[in-house]
Amino acid sequence: MKRREFSAGAAGLLGAAALGLPTLAQAQRKFEDGRDFKTLSKPQPTEAGAGRIEVIEFFWYSCPHCNAFEPTLVNWIKRAPPDVVVRRVPVAFRDDFVPQQRLFYTLEALGRLEDLHAKVFEAIHVQKLPTNREELILAFAEKNGLDRARFQETYNSFAVQSKARRATHLQDAYQVEGVPALGIAGRYYTDAALTGTMDKALQVTEYLIAEARKAR
């Protein structure tokens, strides 16, 4: 499925096979470009800093597969080497994804992303509370102890809107087809459509991190 066909019902290119416990690669075989991952035709700048390797998770809060992948990713991040920096980037395959992009960057700007990121997933997928319009997002913010006026001002700020636009540009640069998906070192892309599961996508990510180290 191409991303222009992306729907809430399909929620990406994954499937039930994407669910499961993490199995990180210890002895890694050589994965193949074009089969297990893709090399970007134009490398992208990263925000990781000198000597560090950036891994991007492309996600959408309303995607059930992103919700299922979240605990696996969190555990993987905890075990990641110190030279690996993980950055989350919310996608917008359609205009109605943008409010959740701005929710993410508002929480980040207010210093509440770490404690509320998982709660957004919980609100949507467990409590079945929609957060796809500004008034619904404001209700979520208030419920979680945030000042409504300050949150709304930040949500509608130029800085947050600019970050949302940059996130969309980055997903286009990585040619993200569905979520969750992973970008590595500004050079590589992988997802469960290529690997079969997100567990294997993380194994491919570890392989590509090692390749990025060699290229320093």
ZADREN-676754 format. One record per residue (C-alpha): residue number from 1; x, y, z. Coordinates in pm, whole numbers, padded with zeros to 5 digits, m for minus. Layout:
+-----+--------+--------+--------+
|   n |     xx |     yy |     zz |
+-----+--------+--------+--------+
| NUM |      X |      Y |      Z |
...
+-----+--------+--------+--------+
// end
This chain:
+-----+--------+--------+--------+
|   n |     xx |     yy |     zz |
+-----+--------+--------+--------+
|   1 |  00000 |  00000 |  00000 |
|   2 |  00136 |  00340 | m00097 |
|   3 |  00112 |  00618 |  00156 |
|   4 | m00137 |  00810 | m00059 |
|   5 | m00371 |  00517 |  00009 |
|   6 | m00299 |  00520 |  00382 |
|   7 | m00610 |  00499 |  00596 |
|   8 | m00689 |  00477 |  00963 |
|   9 | m00817 |  00126 |  00903 |
|  10 | m00499 |  00009 |  00734 |
|  11 | m00269 |  00215 |  00958 |
|  12 |  00044 |  00140 |  00757 |
|  13 |  00221 | m00143 |  00594 |
|  14 |  00257 | m00370 |  00891 |
|  15 |  00036 | m00649 |  01012 |
|  16 | m00011 | m00888 |  01295 |
|  17 |  00338 | m01020 |  01230 |
|  18 |  00477 | m00690 |  01357 |
|  19 |  00358 | m00772 |  01709 |
|  20 |  00587 | m00965 |  01940 |
|  21 |  00881 | m00946 |  02173 |
|  22 |  01209 | m00784 |  02071 |
|  23 |  01483 | m01007 |  01936 |
|  24 |  01788 | m00786 |  01887 |
|  25 |  02071 | m00903 |  01667 |
|  26 |  02378 | m01030 |  01844 |
|  27 |  02557 | m01201 |  01555 |
|  28 |  02442 | m01012 |  01251 |
|  29 |  02437 | m01142 |  00899 |
|  30 |  02485 | m00903 |  00611 |
|  31 |  02147 | m00764 |  00515 |
|  32 |  02080 | m00664 |  00156 |
|  33 |  02016 | m00318 |  00017 |
|  34 |  01685 | m00316 | m00170 |
|  35 |  01555 | m00618 |  00017 |
|  36 |  01602 | m00552 |  00389 |
|  37 |  01661 | m00178 |  00369 |
|  38 |  01698 |  00106 |  00123 |
|  39 |  01988 |  00346 |  00083 |
|  40 |  01868 |  00702 |  00032 |
|  41 |  01958 |  00854 | m00302 |
|  42 |  02027 |  01181 | m00119 |
|  43 |  02173 |  01156 |  00234 |
|  44 |  01991 |  01368 |  00491 |
|  45 |  02142 |  01588 |  00761 |
|  46 |  02106 |  01454 |  01113 |
|  47 |  02071 |  01618 |  01454 |
|  48 |  02278 |  01364 |  01647 |
|  49 |  02602 |  01563 |  01665 |
|  50 |  02958 |  01471 |  01581 |
|  51 |  03055 |  01111 |  01644 |
|  52 |  02699 |  00997 |  01707 |
|  53 |  02454 |  00800 |  01491 |
|  54 |  02093 |  00907 |  01457 |
|  55 |  01804 |  00662 |  01440 |
|  56 |  01465 |  00810 |  01353 |
|  57 |  01136 |  00643 |  01433 |
|  58 |  00864 |  00766 |  01198 |
|  59 |  00528 |  00715 |  01365 |
|  60 |  00163 |  00823 |  01392 |
|  61 | m00014 |  00831 |  01726 |
|  62 | m00334 |  00678 |  01584 |
|  63 | m00151 |  00387 |  01420 |
|  64 | m00218 |  00064 |  01615 |
|  65 |  00109 | m00084 |  01493 |
|  66 |  00303 |  00217 |  01624 |
|  67 |  00126 |  00169 |  01956 |
|  68 |  00221 | m00201 |  01958 |
|  69 |  00581 | m00123 |  01862 |
|  70 |  00627 |  00143 |  02130 |
|  71 |  00724 | m00089 |  02421 |
|  72 |  00967 | m00277 |  02197 |
|  73 |  01128 |  00046 |  02084 |
|  74 |  01153 |  00180 |  02439 |
|  75 |  01333 | m00138 |  02549 |
|  76 |  01563 | m00117 |  02248 |
|  77 |  01648 |  00245 |  02327 |
|  78 |  01741 |  00149 |  02683 |
|  79 |  01998 | m00098 |  02546 |
|  80 |  02125 |  00120 |  02262 |
|  81 |  02497 |  00204 |  02261 |
|  82 |  02593 |  00553 |  02386 |
|  83 |  02680 |  00674 |  02037 |
|  84 |  02322 |  00610 |  01913 |
|  85 |  02064 |  00889 |  01939 |
|  86 |  01698 |  00805 |  01877 |
|  87 |  01468 |  01077 |  01746 |
|  88 |  01093 |  01041 |  01694 |
|  89 |  00931 |  01207 |  01394 |
|  90 |  00549 |  01215 |  01361 |
|  91 |  00433 |  01171 |  01002 |
|  92 |  00154 |  01342 |  00811 |
|  93 |  00041 |  01136 |  00515 |
|  94 | m00277 |  01345 |  00505 |
|  95 | m00376 |  01688 |  00633 |
|  96 | m00574 |  01534 |  00919 |
|  97 | m00250 |  01389 |  01063 |
|  98 | m00112 |  01739 |  01126 |
|  99 | m00292 |  01803 |  01460 |
| 100 | m00113 |  01505 |  01612 |
| 101 |  00219 |  01624 |  01469 |
| 102 |  00162 |  01953 |  01646 |
| 103 |  00056 |  01771 |  01965 |
| 104 |  00392 |  01592 |  01967 |
| 105 |  00594 |  01909 |  01916 |
| 106 |  00386 |  02102 |  02170 |
| 107 |  00456 |  01840 |  02435 |
| 108 |  00823 |  01858 |  02339 |
| 109 |  00829 |  02238 |  02363 |
| 110 |  00664 |  02230 |  02706 |
| 111 |  00905 |  01969 |  02837 |
| 112 |  00629 |  01711 |  02882 |
| 113 |  00705 |  01469 |  02600 |
| 114 |  00886 |  01216 |  02814 |
| 115 |  00599 |  01166 |  03058 |
| 116 |  00304 |  01215 |  02822 |
| 117 |  00413 |  01050 |  02495 |
| 118 |  00298 |  00705 |  02611 |
| 119 | m00020 |  00855 |  02755 |
| 120 | m00121 |  00983 |  02411 |
| 121 | m00104 |  00627 |  02280 |
| 122 | m00300 |  00507 |  02582 |
| 123 | m00569 |  00770 |  02536 |
| 124 | m00620 |  00673 |  02173 |
| 125 | m00579 |  00295 |  02181 |
| 126 | m00693 |  00200 |  02532 |
| 127 | m00933 |  00473 |  02639 |
| 128 | m01058 |  00519 |  02280 |
| 129 | m01037 |  00898 |  02307 |
| 130 | m00981 |  01068 |  01970 |
| 131 | m00706 |  01329 |  01957 |
| 132 | m00725 |  01433 |  01593 |
| 133 | m00864 |  01786 |  01630 |
| 134 | m00745 |  02086 |  01826 |
| 135 | m01037 |  02093 |  02071 |
| 136 | m00988 |  01724 |  02149 |
| 137 | m00616 |  01774 |  02196 |
| 138 | m00682 |  02065 |  02432 |
| 139 | m00912 |  01841 |  02635 |
| 140 | m00635 |  01579 |  02656 |
| 141 | m00388 |  01847 |  02769 |
| 142 | m00619 |  01974 |  03043 |
| 143 | m00694 |  01622 |  03163 |
| 144 | m00322 |  01564 |  03205 |
| 145 | m00258 |  01876 |  03408 |
| 146 | m00140 |  02115 |  03139 |
| 147 | m00248 |  02479 |  03135 |
| 148 | m00497 |  02509 |  02850 |
| 149 | m00407 |  02864 |  02748 |
| 150 | m00032 |  02800 |  02747 |
| 151 | m00075 |  02471 |  02563 |
| 152 | m00298 |  02630 |  02297 |
| 153 | m00058 |  02920 |  02247 |
| 154 |  00233 |  02679 |  02197 |
| 155 |  00027 |  02444 |  01979 |
| 156 | m00053 |  02733 |  01741 |
| 157 |  00293 |  02888 |  01756 |
| 158 |  00509 |  02942 |  01451 |
| 159 |  00782 |  02724 |  01604 |
| 160 |  00555 |  02420 |  01643 |
| 161 |  00399 |  02463 |  01300 |
| 162 |  00748 |  02491 |  01148 |
| 163 |  00860 |  02169 |  01318 |
| 164 |  00552 |  01990 |  01186 |
| 165 |  00631 |  02105 |  00833 |
| 166 |  00993 |  01994 |  00868 |
| 167 |  00875 |  01653 |  00990 |
| 168 |  00666 |  01612 |  00674 |
| 169 |  00960 |  01717 |  00457 |
| 170 |  01178 |  01461 |  00634 |
| 171 |  00928 |  01178 |  00583 |
| 172 |  00925 |  01269 |  00213 |
| 173 |  01305 |  01271 |  00198 |
| 174 |  01314 |  00922 |  00351 |
| 175 |  01027 |  00812 |  00122 |
| 176 |  00835 |  00672 |  00417 |
| 177 |  00565 |  00437 |  00290 |
| 178 |  00402 |  00338 |  00618 |
| 179 |  00457 |  00345 |  00991 |
| 180 |  00631 |  00257 |  01211 |
| 181 |  00947 |  00296 |  01009 |
| 182 |  01313 |  00364 |  01086 |
| 183 |  01571 |  00595 |  00936 |
| 184 |  01937 |  00536 |  01015 |
| 185 |  02235 |  00773 |  01002 |
| 186 |  02067 |  00999 |  00746 |
| 187 |  02141 |  00734 |  00483 |
| 188 |  01919 |  00431 |  00527 |
| 189 |  01552 |  00337 |  00563 |
| 190 |  01380 |  00019 |  00678 |
| 191 |  01037 | m00095 |  00791 |
| 192 |  00830 | m00410 |  00833 |
| 193 |  00721 | m00402 |  00469 |
| 194 |  01085 | m00470 |  00380 |
| 195 |  01184 | m00697 |  00667 |
| 196 |  00859 | m00874 |  00755 |
| 197 |  00845 | m00760 |  01119 |
| 198 |  00960 | m00462 |  01322 |
| 199 |  01172 | m00697 |  01534 |
| 200 |  01373 | m00776 |  01223 |
| 201 |  01371 | m00409 |  01124 |
| 202 |  01554 | m00341 |  01452 |
| 203 |  01807 | m00611 |  01366 |
| 204 |  01859 | m00443 |  01029 |
| 205 |  01893 | m00111 |  01212 |
| 206 |  02170 | m00253 |  01429 |
| 207 |  02348 | m00379 |  01118 |
| 208 |  02320 | m00035 |  00956 |
| 209 |  02446 |  00135 |  01272 |
| 210 |  02755 | m00084 |  01249 |
| 211 |  02793 |  00009 |  00881 |
| 212 |  02763 |  00378 |  00969 |
| 213 |  03041 |  00342 |  01226 |
| 214 |  03270 |  00196 |  00960 |
| 215 |  03201 |  00493 |  00734 |
| 216 |  03311 |  00754 |  00989 |
+-----+--------+--------+--------+
// end
